[in-house]
């Protein structure tokens, strides 16, 4: 698709030089830049940042849990919740 955009002269020159140095066409550089920018994860206005760990511990690293152990714990918890719901 053809389109026309107005770029500041300095930015246009930098983009053209960058394309030449990378051995690509200007339109390819612009396409890649747009794909990169559009593909970035956008943050919703008012969204809060999450810091890890989500659960704080007074003794971090106390439990040595492998992925298999975590899986077993989750299965047991899910089974217990299901059984409790069945009893209701």
C-alpha positions as CSV (number, residue, x, y, z in Angstrom):
1,X,0.0,0.0,0.0
2,X,1.3,3.4,-0.8
3,X,1.0,6.2,1.8
4,X,2.6,9.5,2.4
5,X,3.9,10.6,5.8
6,X,5.6,13.8,6.9
7,X,8.8,13.1,8.9
8,X,11.1,15.7,10.4
9,X,14.1,16.2,8.1
10,X,16.6,14.9,10.7
11,X,14.7,11.7,11.4
12,X,14.2,11.0,7.7
13,X,18.0,11.4,7.0
14,X,18.8,9.2,10.0
15,X,16.4,6.6,8.8
16,X,17.8,6.6,5.3
17,X,21.4,6.4,6.6
18,X,20.4,3.5,8.9
19,X,18.8,1.7,6.0
20,X,21.9,2.1,3.8
21,X,24.2,0.9,6.6
22,X,22.0,-2.2,7.2
23,X,21.8,-2.9,3.4
24,X,18.0,-2.5,3.2
25,X,15.6,-0.3,1.5
26,X,14.1,2.7,3.3
27,X,10.6,1.3,3.0
28,X,11.8,-2.0,4.6
29,X,13.3,-0.2,7.5
30,X,10.1,1.8,8.0
31,X,8.0,-1.3,7.8
32,X,10.1,-3.1,10.4
33,X,10.0,-0.2,12.7
34,X,6.2,0.0,12.5
35,X,5.9,-3.7,13.0
36,X,8.1,-3.5,16.0
37,X,6.2,-0.6,17.5
38,X,2.8,-2.0,16.8
39,X,3.8,-5.4,18.1
40,X,4.9,-4.0,21.5
41,X,2.7,-4.8,24.4
42,X,0.7,-1.8,25.3
43,X,-0.2,-0.9,28.8
44,X,-3.8,0.1,29.6
45,X,-4.2,3.5,31.1
46,X,-4.3,3.3,34.9
47,X,-2.8,-0.2,34.9
48,X,-0.7,-1.0,37.9
49,X,2.8,-2.6,37.6
50,X,3.2,-6.0,39.2
51,X,6.3,-6.7,41.2
52,X,7.5,-10.3,41.8
53,X,7.3,-12.3,43.9
54,X,3.6,-11.9,44.2
55,X,3.6,-13.6,47.6
56,X,6.2,-12.3,50.0
57,X,7.9,-14.6,52.4
58,X,9.6,-14.0,55.7
59,X,12.0,-16.8,54.7
60,X,12.5,-16.6,50.9
61,X,13.9,-19.8,49.4
62,X,12.8,-21.9,52.4
63,X,11.0,-24.3,50.2
64,X,12.8,-26.1,47.5
65,X,10.0,-26.8,45.0
66,X,10.6,-28.4,41.7
67,X,8.1,-27.8,38.9
68,X,6.9,-31.4,39.5
69,X,6.3,-30.8,43.2
70,X,4.4,-27.6,42.4
71,X,2.3,-29.6,39.9
72,X,1.5,-32.3,42.5
73,X,0.5,-29.6,45.1
74,X,-1.8,-27.9,42.6
75,X,-3.4,-31.2,41.6
76,X,-4.0,-32.1,45.3
77,X,-5.6,-28.7,45.9
78,X,-7.8,-28.9,42.8
79,X,-8.9,-32.5,43.7
80,X,-9.7,-31.4,47.3
81,X,-11.8,-28.4,46.0
82,X,-13.6,-30.6,43.5
83,X,-14.4,-33.2,46.2
84,X,-15.6,-30.5,48.6
85,X,-17.9,-29.2,45.9
86,X,-19.3,-32.7,45.2
87,X,-20.2,-33.1,48.9
88,X,-22.4,-30.0,48.8
